[in-house]
Amino acid sequence: VEIPLRIPHEAIAEALAGRLTSREGPCQLAALEKPKLHAIEGRLRLELQASCQGLIAWRGALHFTLVPIVDSAGRLRMKVVDSGLQAPAGFIWDISKKYVHPRLQEFSYDFGALRETLTGFLRTAGPPEYAAELQAALAGLQVLSPRVEASAVLVPIAFEVTDAWLTP
């Protein structure tokens, strides 16, 4: 059985916003607006206006192409596969991004509470005579690879059920 957990893009963008301020490296990065996150070709695109002050200074539109992954602890993370800066001095992004990419990749979204709510509900969903079998099935619960949808990241939660439960 596979049950989809959907995490809205808005919730992820809001959580990522805190990762987009940095005082490390040659640039003090600041987001000038709330980031926008949308799906594009099975990936996420994060866009925002930002500025950098310090040894290097710029102001412009930043964009990141992200792939959602689930780490070994079951948290949603983002892998940066591309990024860019649209600004008069766009070449400066090559220097700045080595400080920003790791901050985005350190981001994690813990959907453990959602998972626990789901398993708590499922524990009570079957008839009492199947409680032990249902508990065993839920013990084998797996978090599968996330998929990007138009308005959310879908994280499938899967577990095996016995054949006896599938017959009418």
MOPEGI-V678227 format. One record per pair of residues at least 6 apart in sequence whose ideal C-beta (glycine too) atoms are under 7 Angstrom apart, sorted by the first residue. I is the first residue (numbers start at 1). J is the second residue. D is the distance in Angstrom with one decimal. If there is no record, write none. Layout:
BEGIN
i=I j=J d=D
i=I j=J d=D
END
This chain:
BEGIN
i=1 j=158 d=6.7
i=1 j=159 d=5.9
i=1 j=161 d=5.6
i=2 j=156 d=5.0
i=2 j=158 d=4.5
i=3 j=118 d=6.4
i=3 j=157 d=4.9
i=4 j=154 d=4.9
i=4 j=156 d=5.7
i=5 j=111 d=6.1
i=5 j=114 d=5.4
i=5 j=155 d=4.6
i=5 j=157 d=5.9
i=6 j=152 d=4.0
i=6 j=154 d=5.4
i=7 j=76 d=6.6
i=7 j=109 d=6.6
i=7 j=111 d=6.3
i=7 j=152 d=5.8
i=7 j=153 d=4.8
i=7 j=155 d=6.7
i=8 j=151 d=6.4
i=8 j=152 d=5.0
i=9 j=37 d=4.4
i=9 j=38 d=6.4
i=9 j=151 d=5.9
i=9 j=152 d=6.2
i=12 j=37 d=5.8
i=12 j=109 d=6.2
i=12 j=153 d=6.4
i=13 j=35 d=5.0
i=13 j=36 d=6.7
i=13 j=37 d=3.9
i=15 j=107 d=6.8
i=15 j=109 d=5.5
i=16 j=35 d=6.1
i=16 j=46 d=6.4
i=16 j=104 d=6.9
i=16 j=107 d=5.8
i=17 j=31 d=6.3
i=17 j=34 d=6.5
i=17 j=35 d=5.5
i=19 j=103 d=4.8
i=19 j=104 d=5.4
i=19 j=107 d=4.8
i=20 j=29 d=6.7
i=20 j=31 d=4.5
i=20 j=35 d=6.5
i=20 j=48 d=6.8
i=20 j=50 d=6.8
i=21 j=29 d=6.2
i=21 j=30 d=5.8
i=21 j=31 d=6.4
i=22 j=28 d=7.0
i=22 j=29 d=4.3
i=22 j=99 d=5.9
i=22 j=100 d=6.3
i=22 j=103 d=5.8
i=24 j=99 d=5.0
i=25 j=96 d=6.9
i=25 j=99 d=3.7
i=26 j=54 d=5.6
i=26 j=55 d=4.2
i=26 j=56 d=4.8
i=26 j=95 d=6.4
i=27 j=52 d=3.8
i=27 j=54 d=4.9
i=27 j=56 d=5.1
i=27 j=96 d=4.9
i=27 j=99 d=6.9
i=28 j=52 d=6.7
i=28 j=53 d=4.9
i=28 j=54 d=5.0
i=29 j=50 d=6.1
i=29 j=52 d=5.5
i=29 j=100 d=6.2
i=30 j=50 d=6.5
i=30 j=51 d=5.5
i=31 j=48 d=5.3
i=31 j=50 d=5.3
i=32 j=49 d=4.3
i=32 j=50 d=5.9
i=32 j=51 d=5.9
i=33 j=48 d=5.8
i=33 j=49 d=4.9
i=35 j=46 d=5.5
i=35 j=47 d=6.8
i=35 j=48 d=4.1
i=36 j=47 d=4.9
i=36 j=48 d=6.7
i=37 j=44 d=5.7
i=37 j=46 d=5.2
i=38 j=45 d=5.7
i=39 j=148 d=4.8
i=39 j=149 d=6.5
i=39 j=150 d=5.3
i=42 j=148 d=5.4
i=43 j=65 d=5.4
i=43 j=66 d=6.4
i=43 j=67 d=5.5
i=43 j=148 d=6.0
i=44 j=66 d=4.3
i=44 j=68 d=6.6
i=44 j=148 d=5.8
i=45 j=63 d=6.3
i=45 j=65 d=5.8
i=46 j=63 d=6.8
i=46 j=64 d=4.3
i=46 j=66 d=6.0
i=47 j=61 d=6.7
i=47 j=63 d=4.8
i=48 j=62 d=5.6
i=49 j=61 d=5.8
i=50 j=62 d=4.8
i=51 j=58 d=6.9
i=51 j=59 d=4.2
i=52 j=58 d=5.0
i=52 j=96 d=6.1
i=56 j=92 d=5.3
i=56 j=95 d=6.2
i=56 j=96 d=6.6
i=58 j=85 d=6.9
i=58 j=87 d=4.8
i=58 j=89 d=5.3
i=58 j=92 d=5.3
i=59 j=87 d=6.3
i=60 j=85 d=5.3
i=60 j=86 d=5.2
i=60 j=87 d=2.7
i=61 j=86 d=4.3
i=62 j=85 d=5.6
i=63 j=83 d=6.6
i=63 j=84 d=5.5
i=64 j=80 d=5.7
i=64 j=83 d=4.6
i=64 j=104 d=6.5
i=65 j=81 d=5.0
i=65 j=82 d=4.0
i=66 j=78 d=4.3
i=66 j=79 d=6.7
i=66 j=80 d=6.1
i=67 j=79 d=4.6
i=67 j=81 d=5.6
i=68 j=76 d=5.9
i=68 j=78 d=6.0
i=68 j=146 d=4.3
i=68 j=148 d=6.6
i=68 j=153 d=5.0
i=69 j=77 d=5.3
i=69 j=79 d=5.6
i=69 j=146 d=6.9
i=70 j=76 d=6.0
i=70 j=143 d=5.2
i=70 j=145 d=6.9
i=70 j=146 d=6.0
i=70 j=155 d=6.6
i=71 j=77 d=5.3
i=71 j=108 d=6.9
i=74 j=112 d=6.4
i=74 j=143 d=5.2
i=75 j=108 d=4.1
i=75 j=109 d=6.4
i=75 j=110 d=5.1
i=76 j=108 d=6.7
i=76 j=109 d=4.1
i=76 j=111 d=6.1
i=76 j=146 d=6.5
i=76 j=153 d=6.8
i=76 j=155 d=6.6
i=77 j=105 d=6.8
i=77 j=107 d=6.5
i=77 j=108 d=5.3
i=78 j=104 d=5.8
i=78 j=105 d=6.5
i=78 j=107 d=5.7
i=79 j=105 d=6.4
i=80 j=101 d=4.7
i=80 j=104 d=5.4
i=80 j=105 d=5.9
i=83 j=97 d=5.6
i=83 j=101 d=6.8
i=84 j=93 d=6.4
i=85 j=93 d=3.7
i=111 j=155 d=6.4
i=115 j=157 d=6.4
i=118 j=157 d=6.4
i=119 j=138 d=5.3
i=119 j=141 d=6.4
i=122 j=138 d=6.0
i=123 j=134 d=6.5
i=123 j=135 d=6.7
i=123 j=138 d=6.4
i=126 j=134 d=4.6
i=133 j=162 d=6.2
i=137 j=159 d=5.1
i=137 j=160 d=6.1
i=137 j=161 d=5.6
i=138 j=159 d=5.9
i=140 j=159 d=5.5
i=140 j=160 d=5.9
i=141 j=157 d=6.3
i=141 j=159 d=4.6
i=142 j=158 d=5.1
i=142 j=159 d=6.9
i=143 j=155 d=6.3
i=143 j=157 d=6.1
i=144 j=156 d=4.1
i=144 j=158 d=5.6
i=146 j=153 d=5.2
i=146 j=154 d=6.4
i=146 j=155 d=4.8
i=147 j=154 d=4.8
END
